[in-house]
Amino acid sequence: MSRWGTDHEPAGFWTILFAVCGGVLLADLVKLLFAALAAGALLSSIRTQAPVQATTPGHLPARRGLVEVQPGSDARPHLPGPVGARAAAASWACISGYIAERNGAGWTQRTPLEPCVADSE
């Protein structure tokens, strides 16, 4: 009888190490499986959505924070900068001298690039 009160020796260092590594590997494989399933579901839902219609270049819809310029004038539109536009919940801003549109992740530059003048930061 061993000092642990059983007939077998306690698990050695390598046995415990391999058991822990095997458990971590199994958990990672399960996470990978769920991530692959989620990515497949996301891609299939994206494929079934209708494509988004782009606005015609040069035309800015009337939204908060936008001062439109009359057609035929050479003046650039005056828009708030990104800080001022975010504070005013505006949909458009002038970033680095070009018009940008607010989206869920931040700002997207319009293409083709349209020049503007920033009235604030």
Secondary structure per residue as TSV (DSSP state, phi and psi in degrees):
chain	resnum	aa	ss	phi	psi
A	1	M	-	360.0	139.5
A	2	S	-	-88.2	175.3
A	3	R	T	-70.1	-13.7
A	4	W	T	-87.8	-3.4
A	5	G	S	87.5	12.2
A	6	T	S	-126.1	171.6
A	7	D	S	-87.3	-9.8
A	8	H	S	-112.9	159.3
A	9	E	-	-77.6	151.2
A	10	P	-	-65.1	159.3
A	11	A	-	-63.3	138.6
A	12	G	-	-81.2	174.6
A	13	F	H	-58.0	-48.3
A	14	W	H	-65.9	-35.7
A	15	T	H	-63.5	-45.6
A	16	I	H	-66.4	-42.0
A	17	L	H	-60.1	-47.2
A	18	F	H	-65.0	-35.9
A	19	A	H	-66.2	-43.0
A	20	V	H	-66.1	-45.7
A	21	C	H	-62.5	-39.3
A	22	G	H	-64.0	-40.8
A	23	G	H	-64.2	-42.1
A	24	V	H	-64.9	-42.3
A	25	L	H	-62.3	-43.7
A	26	L	H	-62.9	-42.2
A	27	A	H	-64.1	-40.0
A	28	D	H	-65.8	-38.1
A	29	L	H	-64.8	-39.2
A	30	V	H	-65.5	-42.6
A	31	K	H	-62.8	-40.9
A	32	L	H	-63.2	-40.2
A	33	L	H	-62.4	-47.4
A	34	F	H	-66.0	-36.9
A	35	A	H	-65.6	-40.3
A	36	A	H	-65.4	-41.0
A	37	L	H	-64.5	-42.5
A	38	A	H	-65.6	-41.6
A	39	A	H	-65.0	-39.5
A	40	G	H	-63.8	-41.8
A	41	A	H	-65.7	-39.9
A	42	L	H	-64.7	-45.3
A	43	L	H	-64.1	-39.0
A	44	S	H	-68.1	-34.3
A	45	S	H	-72.0	-32.4
A	46	I	H	-68.8	-39.8
A	47	R	H	-65.0	-30.6
A	48	T	H	-84.8	-13.1
A	49	Q	S	-75.8	148.4
A	50	A	-	-72.3	145.0
A	51	P	-	-65.7	148.1
A	52	V	-	-81.1	133.1
A	53	Q	-	-81.0	126.1
A	54	A	-	-82.2	148.9
A	55	T	-	-75.6	154.0
A	56	T	-	-68.7	138.6
A	57	P	T	-60.2	143.0
A	58	G	T	88.5	-9.7
A	59	H	-	-113.3	122.4
A	60	L	-	-107.9	122.6
A	61	P	-	-64.8	152.0
A	62	A	-	-72.7	111.2
A	63	R	-	-134.3	167.5
A	64	R	T	-61.3	138.4
A	65	G	T	88.5	3.0
A	66	L	-	-111.7	128.5
A	67	V	-	-107.9	112.0
A	68	E	-	-79.9	150.0
A	69	V	-	-102.4	141.7
A	70	Q	-	-66.7	140.3
A	71	P	T	-59.7	142.1
A	72	G	T	91.2	-14.5
A	73	S	-	-86.5	152.5
A	74	D	-	-90.7	-1.2
A	75	A	-	-73.3	145.4
A	76	R	-	-89.1	148.9
A	77	P	-	-66.0	143.2
A	78	H	E	-96.6	118.5
A	79	L	E	-126.4	157.0
A	80	P	-	-71.0	156.6
A	81	G	-	-72.8	178.1
A	82	P	H	-63.0	-35.3
A	83	V	H	-70.1	-47.5
A	84	G	H	-66.1	-37.6
A	85	A	H	-67.1	-38.7
A	86	R	H	-67.6	-40.4
A	87	A	H	-65.7	-34.1
A	88	A	T	-91.3	2.5
A	89	A	T	57.8	37.3
A	90	A	-	-80.0	151.9
A	91	S	S	-88.2	-17.3
A	92	W	E	-127.1	150.6
A	93	A	E	-148.5	162.1
A	94	C	E	-104.9	111.8
A	95	I	E	-120.7	121.4
A	96	S	T	56.4	32.5
A	97	G	T	83.9	6.7
A	98	Y	E	-130.8	152.8
A	99	I	E	-72.9	132.9
A	100	A	E	-127.0	145.8
A	101	E	E	-108.3	139.4
A	102	R	E	-74.6	134.1
A	103	N	E	-132.7	-178.8
A	104	G	T	-61.6	-29.4
A	105	A	T	-98.3	-3.3
A	106	G	E	146.8	-122.8
A	107	W	E	-126.0	146.4
A	108	T	E	-125.6	127.0
A	109	Q	E	-69.8	137.6
A	110	R	-	-71.7	144.9
A	111	T	S	-122.5	133.4
A	112	P	S	-67.2	155.7
A	113	L	-	-62.4	130.4
A	114	E	-	-115.8	123.7
A	115	P	B	-70.4	153.3
A	116	C	-	-152.8	176.0
A	117	V	E	-121.8	128.3
A	118	A	E	-85.3	129.5
A	119	D	S	-92.0	-12.9
A	120	S	-	-149.5	-173.4
A	121	E	-	-67.9	360.0
